[in-house]
Amino acid sequence: MTRPDGPSAEGRGEPGRTAEGAADTLPKLLVRNARAHPRDVALREKQFGIWRSFTWAEYEARTRAFALGLQRLGLGAGDVIGLIGDNRPDWVMGEIAAHAIGARSLGVYRDALEEEVAYLLEFASAKAVIAEDEEQVDKLLNIGDRLPALRHIIFCDPRGMRKHEDPRLLPVTELVALGEAAHRADPEAWARLVAATRGEEVAILCTTSGTTARPKLAMLTGGAMVRHCAAYLTADPKGPEDEYVSVLPLPWIMEQIYAIGWGLLARMKVNFVEEPETMMADFREIGPTFVLFAPRVWEALAAEVRAKVMDASPLKRRIYEMGTRLGLEALDQGRRSSLADQLVFRALRDRLGFTRLRSAATGGAALGPDTFRFFQAMGVPLRQIYGQTETLGAYTVHRPGEVNQDTVGVAFTDEIETRILDPDPNGLGEIVTRHPNMFAGYFGVAETGDLREGWLHTGDAGYVDKAGHLVVIDRVKDMATTSRGDRFSPQYIENKLKFSPYVAEAVVLGDARPHLAAMICIRFPIVSKWAERNRIAFTTYTDLASRPEVTELLRQEVEKVNATLPAPQRIQDFLLLYKELDADDEELTRTRKVRRGVINEKYGGIIEAMYRGDAAIPVDTTIAFQDGTKQRIRTTLKVVSMRQPIAMAAE
């Protein structure tokens, strides 16, 4: 399949050099690229089924109009400008424009609920928000009374906006018109703004993951962003011929690094899909050379592949199983299987849009080793990265030829220091790190215990292996020990469970308990397809999860995982939850990490009943949906013991 336009004729640049001299802020990098390469494609966006390209000159011109328009509205140095919506060129341009006038950008996740949006914007005293569409504008208007500092709501998509008459509302077309008028009146104003930007000034307020409490706002300077992106590019070089599809949320630090930092430094083309629902189709049209997916996306892709195989003919299933087996065996021997490639993997890479990949990464949380090995066997050049928002995102990565699914690689440069604090006899302790491009502190917080003498205490448990690679086990506070003294990592076992196409989420229990147990959420689209094929009637997620046939199916998956674990770490009891874990219910972070404190509190009664030995646990509760509607759930959760068979319903 052809891409919207061909690759640049230029070779890979020298990304490290771009962080030197005057280009120490994102606006300066944009201006330099627009001057040196005005007609080269910088960004693409798919609209109404057609890819629209932005050259560097167009990228700069619209960003300039945004910046001068914001200045005309009275915004300037030290102000906070929020951005909320899908990944779009206007988001990127709006962020760089905010930096150009000395303001600070604050990205808010598009699916954040009104309470989360209100907290972040109120805490930061945001004076303006660039919102994508009516959905996001409605959130802002509903919480307007809580945001006394908010003076301007700039919306990009005018559909559905005629009914609103709030004086704070301003269409992006009017903002651009203001900026263009300002440029005509003073053609040098933009150049003065950009020249005045300073690398040591805070440019980005980036939300932390918030696994234990409300997210904090890490203050990131423009210079640190540029320098750290340049350091990363020494470990994973990119250039103008590289293609990237921006699909992960732009408020997340790693999407900031790739879609903005790498895009400006390496002039890597950044592509924006039309809608989340068209992501994989648009992804395949571009055929990117680099991709970063969060573990949940890699897991979902692996599950989707196996689900499609289940629907295939017996012959195709046998071919897939043989090809996968050959591929994994070859991977264990440090090579690729050409036969497996011909039988299965070449077609799979094409179907997923991975044919042109030269580099791929996973980060933000741990990826199960089984999923990692599956994609490596497929020929995807997948590597682990590791970092925190406070460290400007990732600072370790696998080097080519040194990929190990059990580690997160080594530091980008010698300037990045990592050590293990208070290691036990096996070398396991808390990971602490420091480098020259760390965050500048938390917004609105005078002191933080996370940063001591320049070292960031990550809260993650890990060790350094014999090859010098960093191995991350779990959060320190989440490392658990049974009442019998057996230590285990819940996250490690959960990732093994999620390799199953039928498991969407899992929470492994057992800290200070006699044995391990698990609460499992089924992957509804795949389990429902399995149920339909097996003529199992059901109505809702809750009804499907309660079916004894589904319970037996999941029991078999748990048995497979148990067979790979030492006896003390095997799951002895499990149940299927009546609902999926949801970030809107604060059970997961926006990056899909389990909030164990919330889980233990919310499902405490169910957990106690499991360990009490109850075979059936009645549930009578109410769940709320995004549209505000509520539904009463009345069901009985069956606790499955791995020591006895399941009684199937009579025909």
Disulfide bonds with the S-S distance in Angstrom:
none
